[in-house]
Amino acid sequence: MKKIAICTGLALAVVITAKAAAVPAPSGAASEYIDSVVGLDEVSVSVIKSTSGAAFPSTVTTVGPEMIERFDIDGVKGVSEIAPNFYMPQYGSRMTSSIYVRGLGTRIDQPVVALNVDNVPMLNKDSYDFTMADLDRIEVVRGPQSILYGRNSIGGVINMSTLSPLKYQGIKALAEYGSGNSWRASLSAYRKLSSRLGVAIGGAFNSTDGFFRNLYTGKKVDTDRTWLGRTKVAWRPSSRFLLENSAWVSSTRQGGYPYQSLATGEINHNDTCYYDRTTVVDGLTARYFGDNISMSSITSFQYINDNMTLDQDFLPQDYFTLTQKRHEWTLSQDFIVKGAAGSYRYLGGLFGFYKRGNMSAPVTFKDYGIKTLIEDNANTPGSPMQIRWNERSMLLASDFMMPNWGVALYHQSEYEWKGWKASLGLRLAFERSAIDYHSYVNTGLTLFMQQGPVMIPLRQIDVDLDLADRLHQTSLQLLPELKLSYNFTPSTAVGFVISKGYKAGGYNTQMFSDILQQSLMGMMGGEQKYDVDEIISYKPEMSWNYELNATTSLFDHTLDLDAALFFIDCRDQQMTMFPAGSTTGRVMANAGRTHSKGVEVSATWRPDNHFTVNASYGHADARFRRFNNGLVDCKGNHVPYAPVNTLFGSVTYGTDVNTSWLRRVEVNANCRGVGRIYWDEENTVSQPFYALMGLSVNFRLPVVDMELWGENITRTKYSTFYFESIGNRFVQRGNPRRFGVTFRMDFAM
């Protein structure tokens, strides 16, 4: 039996205990290790990259079907705070899929957590925030997972699995209505075409009118319309082979970016903000199960086509707008071999990927922006010489082509002796990223001389700036990991982990409009503060992680406890910053050194057949050890945007009724807490700790389940994001109190 704790709690949450049965293959411990997921004749392989039949004690939160249904989880954001020290705030749009784990994380570019859906690695963070129907299992592993998962798993990995047509046959349907005129619906059909071939097809649709209104237009700004179509095919031609193909297409049309000015307390911007995205994903997993060995191949294709359009100043004046359009294709291939011989187990693999993106990101300066940000800065008060732009709209254009590829070889060996277990892992990874950029502006201005009250034009000046270059960077990383654990009893163990984490470097595409703007200022004798070569690229982030963890089960297995202590020494942590002054872009910079230390505790208590009481808490004290942001020395300050504490609690009471019209009633009370969150490197602005209360009542009827629910029922006011732009401060407020009703239908065959 494999016991995996799920940490949820007000100081209280749910532990899921999963029995692992082997694929019909030779019996014994070694064969059970070869395939450790769900068994008998209907097999769905969820997490391939696991070496342990009886796992090391580790910081893993697993959310199963009951928890997914209870909290209406249809994506990654649903497990935020459920896993301690795991936080994914809701702000901006679905593109801003920021994740923070144990004090690590950033708002743009490379993520700190790898995401796999049906074993398909999602290699672009901008596509992490999606809705998925019929999720069967979500696993959140905290701490560096770079040995098995490579790039961008410095903080952990999320493995999501959808329901397999070999495991379930029938029809599933859902319909939901809630506050904000919010709708959610899904319909899926699962069928076996033969005893060895199963097919699933389904779709889902989400819609909301939102909760925040733009004062300028009088309309809601955070509207969202998302649909999904998916198929899954599972084929077992024999007991030794398994093929699964999972594919989906999703589309998002979103308003988003309900940023409120702190000066006025209003959302008030004159230009349109929206985010559109179309995603296509297809992944094929092929597995062979031999005697004491298994081989797997995971092949995937991903395509993203998106458009982010912003009133980038978020003010009612005509400053500037941004439109960022992108097409990106990704191919990946992973070969995995794992096996066992007595007390020895091993896993090895070869991984490669190729990603190519084409993006245009023009910034359009409008009349008020040209006057205040360019002309007023260039024209010295009282000077007889003045300039004026000929046109009151100016396009700063930027086009990019970004190819990126990498290859990695990895291996992990385990040895078990009596109660001891040791594991040694190593990954050798090479990556090459490049950028072809072309930034340009074609405009003109007039030079005037003031004679008395009259401005006399002297001459026209054509402005034709053209910046183009091709850059690349390579990285070769050797990533080790050592695990050691001891089992005192079958349910009590302690473990120690030392591992190195790695997050890829990249390029600051959103700074090119500022580079052009500063080049214009330089032409007119102003200060040109950006060195293009220095500001375009940022370095990889690396960390050493030290972790001590323990797990036990007490009082006849009615109380499960898990705990972990960790320390992270991070070098060149990637920080997203808004440059000071009247700028339009965001820049990724490397902090010299940061330390993060903390604790994670979870408990689950099942006193009887009616109650389940769960608790989890995470604390991460992440601080700069060496970092100067160009204004002040930030040594000793908290790392911004990563919460210091997370808390989740859930108390569930269920009782069987067994009448002709009602089978069971379940009542749940839950709480999610986050904070304090510091919003800047200087730690001058922060969001204090806050908690959101939720309630639900589920009536399980013979044909349909009906759930009445409420979220943030205490109407807690809090912020999920803060930033400064051209000298103004903005926040996004969290969602208000919401109520709704959900109907679920399950026609199993």
Protein Blocks (a to p, Z undefined) as FASTA:
>chain_A
ZZddddddfbbccddddddddddddedjklmmmpmcdehjbdcdfblbbcbfbacddddd
dddfklmmmnopabfklmgoklghiacddehilklmccdeehiacfehjafbdcdeehia
cfbfklmpccdehiabdcddedjfklmnogoilnbccddddddfklpgcddddddddehi
iacddddddddfbfkbccdddddddddebjbdcfklopafkbccdddddddddddfbfkb
ccdddddddddddeejiacdfklopacdfbdcdddddddddddddddddehiacdddddd
ddddddddddfkopabdfbdcddddddddddddddddddehjaccddddddddddddddd
dddddfklmmmmmmmmmmcghiabdcddfbfcdcdddddddddddddddddddddehjbc
cddddddddddddddddddddddddddddehjbccdfbdcdddddddddddddddddddd
ddddddfbfkbccddddddddddddddfklmmmmmmmmmmmmnopacfbdfklmmpccdd
ddddddddddddeehhlaccdddddddddehiacddddehjdfbdcddddfbdcdddddd
dddddfblmbccdddddddddddfbdcehlaccehiacehiafbdcdddddddddfkpak
bmbdcdddddddeddddfbfnopaccddddddddddddddfkbccddddehklopacdfb
dcdeehiacddddddddddddddddddZZ
